[in-house]
Amino acid sequence: MYLPLVNIQIIEGRSEEQINTLIKNVTDSVIESLDAPRENVRVIITEVPKTHWSIGGTSAKDLGR
């Protein structure tokens, strides 16, 4: 038996509702794409602080993101 694991990194600032929606949608997509049992799907979301997320060498915080 396999356990699909999806690891997502996003910049901080999303609501708990948005995170929960993302988890549900990704889980549903994995189930549909891989025919995986729901109970086997794992989703890990890591929120990265804006000061640790760089776009073109400048932090997202400094860019006002």
C-alpha positions as CSV (number, residue, x, y, z in Angstrom):
1,M,0.0,0.0,0.0
2,Y,1.3,3.5,-0.9
3,L,0.8,6.8,0.9
4,P,0.7,9.7,-1.5
5,L,2.3,12.7,0.2
6,V,1.9,16.2,-1.2
7,N,4.1,18.9,0.3
8,I,3.1,22.5,-0.4
9,Q,5.0,25.6,0.6
10,I,3.1,28.9,0.6
11,I,3.8,32.4,1.9
12,E,2.2,33.1,5.2
13,G,-1.1,35.0,5.4
14,R,-3.8,32.7,4.3
15,S,-6.9,32.1,6.5
16,E,-7.6,28.8,8.2
17,E,-10.5,28.4,5.8
18,Q,-8.3,28.9,2.8
19,I,-5.8,26.3,4.1
20,N,-8.6,23.8,4.8
21,T,-10.0,24.4,1.3
22,L,-6.6,23.8,-0.3
23,I,-6.1,20.6,1.7
24,K,-9.5,19.3,0.6
25,N,-9.0,20.2,-3.1
26,V,-5.5,18.7,-3.2
27,T,-6.7,15.6,-1.5
28,D,-9.6,15.2,-3.9
29,S,-7.3,15.7,-6.8
30,V,-4.8,13.1,-5.6
31,I,-7.7,10.6,-5.1
32,E,-9.0,11.3,-8.6
33,S,-5.6,11.3,-10.3
34,L,-4.1,8.3,-8.6
35,D,-7.1,6.3,-7.5
36,A,-5.8,6.5,-4.0
37,P,-7.9,5.8,-0.9
38,R,-8.8,9.0,0.9
39,E,-7.4,7.7,4.2
40,N,-4.0,7.2,2.5
41,V,-3.5,10.7,1.2
42,R,-1.3,13.0,3.2
43,V,-1.0,16.8,2.6
44,I,1.6,18.9,4.4
45,I,1.4,22.7,4.1
46,T,4.3,24.8,5.3
47,E,3.7,28.5,5.7
48,V,6.9,30.5,5.1
49,P,7.3,33.9,6.7
50,K,7.4,36.8,4.3
51,T,10.9,37.6,5.5
52,H,12.0,34.2,4.4
53,W,10.4,34.2,0.9
54,S,12.4,36.0,-1.7
55,I,11.3,37.2,-5.1
56,G,14.2,38.4,-7.3
57,G,16.5,38.7,-4.4
58,T,14.1,40.8,-2.3
59,S,12.0,39.5,0.6
60,A,8.2,39.4,0.0
61,K,7.8,41.6,3.1
62,D,10.0,44.3,1.5
63,L,8.0,44.0,-1.7
64,G,4.8,44.5,0.2
65,R,3.4,41.1,-0.6
